[in-house]
Amino acid sequence: MPLLVEGRRVRLPQSAGDLVRAHPPLEERARLLRGQSVQQVGPQGLLYVQQRELAVTSPKDGSISILGSDDATTCHIVVLRHTGNGATCLTHCDGSDTKAEVPLIVNSVKSFSDHAQCGRLELHLVGGFSDDRQLSQKLTHQLLSNISLKPYLKKFFYLVELNDREENENHFPVIYGIAVNIKTAEIYRAAFQDRGPEEELRAARALTGGPMISIYDAKTEQLRIGPFSWEPFPHVDFWLQQDDKQILENFSTSPLAEPPHFVEHIRSTLMFLKKYPSPTNTLFPGNKALLYKKNEDGGLWEKISSPGS
């Protein structure tokens, strides 16, 4: 299966590491990103993307200048950017339905790019490590297999073997999160304190098996959540009684590699699911979406009226 790398067509490799090592410019970019210090990204101009979400915007956006995501272990953070008009999509993929997700990612950027006179799409894949179950490698191959037939793509990888570190015979990712500056196209290592709005609601949707969704309308500069529903979470009281070890082993694809706040995050999400076993009427009055917009200084999300309310 052909793949375009640095302008040359190559065969799809057995692993991303094989591909990167075969093309020194890719390996150098990966090492440069790995060597960066982690930047703490504040809320100013930030749109945080959770697992199974995507967001796309362009440099014309007056509210959002940074897209970001973190807490990726076996997951991959995907950035797709059009070099002509700067339209950029960031998404957090976990391998739940990669074949269906790839067209959503590509089409989200192409919807901005139809009238672009020049330019091409650049793909950046960041994440994964040498996990025992080889889930990272599987997701890498799924993404490359589904995107590699697009001949207009230029690709950069910061994946798996090059994102792996070993400590006491256990493997961990080096990079857990990234941000992309929409105005400058810079991608850098990042961590985030502000993961809102509606962090628990969005996390609950993912934990109950919700599919990949787009959360941002660049035309209105509004973040849109829902409406969606889920079934009552099975045995939620039982899971809330379990110790940290059981939470890690049953809710993580890589228990030893999770960030320190993982268990707290899962517990708070389970508490949310217990409080809202059926969200349609309680969280989405009138079955309408929750809409948010950045305030005037671009820092905080403010809730606005739902359509038709």
C-alpha positions as CSV (number, residue, x, y, z in Angstrom):
1,M,0.0,0.0,0.0
2,P,1.7,3.3,-1.1
3,L,2.3,6.2,1.3
4,L,3.6,9.7,0.4
5,V,6.4,10.7,2.7
6,E,8.5,13.8,2.1
7,G,7.3,13.8,-1.5
8,R,8.2,10.2,-2.2
9,R,5.9,7.2,-2.4
10,V,6.9,4.3,-0.1
11,R,5.3,1.1,1.1
12,L,3.3,1.0,4.3
13,P,5.8,-0.3,6.9
14,Q,5.2,-2.8,9.7
15,S,5.5,0.0,12.3
16,A,5.7,3.7,12.5
17,G,9.1,3.4,13.9
18,D,10.3,1.6,10.8
19,L,9.0,4.4,8.7
20,V,10.5,7.2,10.7
21,R,13.9,5.6,10.9
22,A,13.9,5.1,7.1
23,H,13.4,8.8,6.6
24,P,15.8,10.9,8.8
25,P,13.9,14.2,8.5
26,L,10.9,12.6,10.2
27,E,13.1,11.1,12.9
28,E,14.7,14.5,13.5
29,R,11.3,16.2,13.8
30,A,10.2,13.5,16.3
31,R,13.3,13.9,18.4
32,L,12.9,17.7,18.5
33,L,9.3,17.4,19.7
34,R,10.3,14.8,22.3
35,G,13.1,17.0,23.6
36,Q,10.8,20.0,24.3
37,S,9.7,20.9,27.8
38,V,6.0,20.6,28.5
39,Q,4.2,24.0,28.3
40,Q,1.3,24.6,30.6
41,V,-1.5,26.0,28.3
42,G,-3.9,28.4,29.9
43,P,-7.5,29.0,28.8
44,Q,-6.8,32.1,26.7
45,G,-7.9,31.2,23.1
46,L,-7.9,27.5,23.9
47,L,-10.3,24.8,22.7
48,Y,-9.6,21.5,24.6
49,V,-10.5,18.3,22.7
50,Q,-11.4,15.3,24.7
51,Q,-11.2,11.6,23.7
52,R,-13.5,10.8,20.7
53,E,-13.9,14.5,19.9
54,L,-12.6,16.5,17.0
55,A,-12.5,20.3,16.5
56,V,-11.6,22.2,13.3
57,T,-11.0,25.9,12.7
58,S,-8.8,28.3,10.8
59,P,-6.6,31.3,11.4
60,K,-9.6,33.6,10.7
61,D,-11.2,32.4,14.0
62,G,-11.5,35.4,16.4
63,S,-12.0,33.2,19.5
64,I,-9.8,30.2,19.2
65,S,-6.1,30.2,18.4
66,I,-5.0,27.0,20.1
67,L,-6.4,23.4,19.8
68,G,-5.1,20.9,22.3
69,S,-5.5,17.5,24.0
70,D,-3.6,15.3,26.5
71,D,-3.8,12.2,28.6
72,A,-2.9,10.1,25.5
73,T,-1.2,6.8,26.4
74,T,-2.1,4.2,23.7
75,C,-4.4,6.8,22.1
76,H,-3.1,9.0,19.3
77,I,-3.7,12.7,18.8
78,V,-4.1,13.6,15.2
79,V,-3.6,17.0,13.6
80,L,-4.6,17.6,10.0
81,R,-3.8,21.0,8.5
82,H,-4.3,22.6,5.1
83,T,-1.1,24.5,4.2
84,G,-3.0,26.9,1.9
85,N,-5.7,28.4,4.2
86,G,-4.4,27.1,7.6
87,A,-7.6,25.1,8.4
88,T,-6.6,22.7,11.2
89,C,-8.4,19.8,12.8
90,L,-7.2,18.2,16.0
91,T,-8.8,14.9,17.3
92,H,-8.1,12.4,20.0
93,C,-8.4,8.8,18.6
94,D,-8.6,5.7,20.8
95,G,-9.1,3.0,18.1
96,S,-12.8,2.5,18.8
97,D,-13.8,3.0,15.1
98,T,-10.8,4.3,13.1
99,K,-12.3,3.4,9.7
100,A,-15.3,5.7,10.3
101,E,-13.3,8.4,12.1
102,V,-10.8,9.1,9.3
103,P,-13.3,10.4,6.8
104,L,-14.7,12.7,9.5
105,I,-11.3,14.1,10.1
106,V,-10.4,14.6,6.4
107,N,-13.7,16.0,5.4
108,S,-13.7,18.5,8.3
109,V,-10.6,20.1,6.9
110,K,-11.6,19.8,3.3
111,S,-14.8,21.7,4.0
112,F,-12.6,24.7,4.6
113,S,-10.3,24.0,1.7
114,D,-12.6,23.7,-1.3
115,H,-11.8,27.1,-2.5
116,A,-8.1,27.1,-1.6
117,Q,-6.0,28.0,-4.6
118,C,-2.9,26.1,-3.4
119,G,-1.6,24.0,-0.6
120,R,-1.8,20.5,0.6
121,L,-2.8,18.6,3.7
122,E,-0.2,17.9,6.4
123,L,-0.9,15.1,8.8
124,H,0.8,14.9,12.2
125,L,0.3,11.7,14.4
126,V,1.4,12.0,18.0
127,G,1.1,9.3,20.7
128,G,1.4,5.7,21.6
129,F,4.3,3.8,23.1
130,S,5.6,0.3,23.4
131,D,2.7,-1.0,25.5
132,D,2.5,-4.7,26.4
133,R,-0.7,-5.3,24.5
134,Q,0.6,-3.5,21.4
135,L,-2.5,-1.4,21.2
136,S,-0.5,1.6,20.2
137,Q,1.0,-0.2,17.2
138,K,-2.4,-1.5,16.2
139,L,-3.9,2.1,16.3
140,T,-1.0,3.5,14.3
141,H,-1.4,0.9,11.6
142,Q,-5.2,1.5,11.5
143,L,-4.7,5.2,11.0
144,L,-1.9,4.8,8.4
145,S,-3.9,2.2,6.5
146,N,-7.0,4.4,6.3
147,I,-5.2,7.7,5.5
148,S,-2.3,6.5,3.4
149,L,-4.2,6.3,0.1
150,K,-4.6,10.1,0.1
151,P,-1.8,11.2,-2.3
152,Y,-2.1,14.9,-1.3
153,L,-0.9,14.2,2.3
154,K,2.5,15.0,3.7
155,K,3.0,13.2,7.0
156,F,5.0,13.7,10.2
157,F,5.1,11.1,13.0
158,Y,5.9,11.2,16.7
159,L,4.8,7.7,17.5
160,V,5.2,4.5,19.5
161,E,8.9,3.6,19.6
162,L,10.1,7.2,19.4
163,N,7.6,8.2,22.0
164,D,8.6,5.4,24.4
165,R,10.7,5.5,27.6
166,E,11.6,2.7,29.9
167,E,11.8,2.8,33.7
168,N,12.2,-0.2,35.9
169,E,11.4,-2.5,33.0
170,N,8.1,-0.7,32.5
171,H,7.3,1.4,29.4
172,F,5.7,4.9,29.4
173,P,4.9,7.5,26.8
174,V,7.2,10.5,26.6
175,I,4.6,12.8,25.2
176,Y,1.1,12.7,26.7
177,G,-0.3,15.9,25.2
178,I,0.2,18.5,22.5
179,A,-1.2,21.8,21.4
180,V,-1.3,23.4,17.9
181,N,-1.2,27.1,17.3
182,I,-3.8,27.7,14.5
183,K,-2.1,31.0,13.5
184,T,1.5,29.8,13.3
185,A,1.0,26.0,12.7
186,E,3.4,25.4,15.6
187,I,2.9,22.0,17.4
188,Y,4.4,21.7,20.9
189,R,4.2,19.5,24.0
190,A,1.5,20.7,26.3
191,A,-0.5,20.1,29.5
192,F,-3.8,21.7,30.4
193,Q,-5.6,22.7,33.6
194,D,-8.8,23.9,31.8
195,R,-10.5,21.0,30.0
196,G,-13.9,22.5,29.8
197,P,-16.6,23.4,29.4
198,E,-18.7,20.5,30.6
199,E,-15.7,18.3,31.2
200,E,-17.6,15.6,33.1
201,L,-20.5,15.5,30.6
202,R,-18.1,15.1,27.7
203,A,-16.1,12.4,29.5
204,A,-19.2,10.5,30.4
205,R,-20.2,10.4,26.7
206,A,-16.9,8.8,25.8
207,L,-16.9,6.4,28.8
208,T,-20.4,5.1,27.8
209,G,-19.2,4.4,24.2
210,G,-20.2,7.5,22.3
211,P,-18.7,7.8,18.8
212,M,-16.4,10.5,17.5
213,I,-18.1,13.9,17.2
214,S,-17.3,17.4,16.1
215,I,-17.7,19.9,18.9
216,Y,-17.0,23.3,17.4
217,D,-18.7,25.5,14.8
218,A,-16.0,27.8,13.4
219,K,-18.5,29.9,11.5
220,T,-20.4,30.9,14.7
221,E,-17.3,30.4,16.9
222,Q,-19.5,28.3,19.3
223,L,-18.7,25.1,21.1
224,R,-21.7,22.7,20.7
225,I,-22.3,19.8,23.1
226,G,-25.1,17.3,22.4
227,P,-27.8,16.5,22.6
228,F,-27.0,12.9,23.2
229,S,-28.0,10.1,25.5
230,W,-26.7,6.9,27.1
231,E,-28.0,3.9,29.0
232,P,-27.5,3.7,32.8
233,F,-23.9,2.7,33.4
234,P,-23.7,-1.0,34.4
235,H,-22.8,-1.7,38.1
236,V,-21.8,1.9,38.7
237,D,-22.1,1.6,42.5
238,F,-19.9,-1.5,42.4
239,W,-17.2,0.3,40.4
240,L,-17.3,3.4,42.8
241,Q,-16.5,1.0,45.7
242,Q,-13.3,-0.4,44.0
243,D,-9.8,0.6,45.0
244,D,-7.4,2.5,42.7
245,K,-5.8,-0.7,41.4
246,Q,-9.1,-2.1,40.2
247,I,-10.1,1.2,38.6
248,L,-6.8,1.3,36.7
249,E,-6.9,-2.4,35.6
250,N,-10.5,-2.2,34.4
251,F,-10.7,1.3,32.9
252,S,-7.3,1.8,31.4
253,T,-5.6,0.3,28.3
254,S,-2.3,0.9,30.0
255,P,-2.6,0.9,33.8
256,L,1.0,1.5,34.6
257,A,1.4,4.4,32.2
258,E,-1.6,6.6,33.2
259,P,-1.1,10.1,34.5
260,P,-1.6,10.7,38.3
261,H,-5.1,12.1,37.9
262,F,-6.5,9.2,35.9
263,V,-8.2,7.4,38.8
264,E,-9.7,10.6,40.1
265,H,-11.0,11.5,36.6
266,I,-12.7,8.1,36.2
267,R,-14.3,8.3,39.7
268,S,-15.7,11.7,39.0
269,T,-17.0,10.5,35.7
270,L,-18.7,7.5,37.3
271,M,-20.2,9.8,39.9
272,F,-21.6,11.9,37.1
273,L,-23.1,8.9,35.4
274,K,-24.7,7.8,38.7
275,K,-26.2,11.2,39.1
276,Y,-27.4,11.4,35.5
277,P,-28.3,7.8,34.4
278,S,-30.4,9.2,31.5
279,P,-29.2,12.7,30.4
280,T,-31.7,13.6,27.7
281,N,-34.2,15.6,29.7
282,T,-32.0,16.5,32.7
283,L,-28.9,17.8,30.9
284,F,-30.4,18.8,27.6
285,P,-33.7,20.5,28.3
286,G,-36.0,20.4,25.4
287,N,-33.5,18.0,23.7
288,K,-31.4,21.1,22.7
289,A,-27.7,21.4,22.5
290,L,-25.6,23.2,25.1
291,L,-23.8,26.1,23.4
292,Y,-20.8,28.0,24.7
293,K,-18.8,30.9,23.3
294,K,-15.5,32.5,24.6
295,N,-16.0,35.7,26.5
296,E,-14.7,39.0,25.2
297,D,-11.1,38.5,26.5
298,G,-11.0,34.9,25.0
299,G,-10.3,33.2,28.3
300,L,-13.5,31.7,29.7
301,W,-16.3,29.8,28.0
302,E,-19.7,31.3,28.6
303,K,-23.0,29.5,28.1
304,I,-25.4,31.0,25.6
305,S,-29.0,30.2,24.8
306,S,-29.8,27.0,22.9
307,P,-31.2,27.4,19.4
308,G,-34.9,28.1,19.4
309,S,-35.0,28.8,23.2
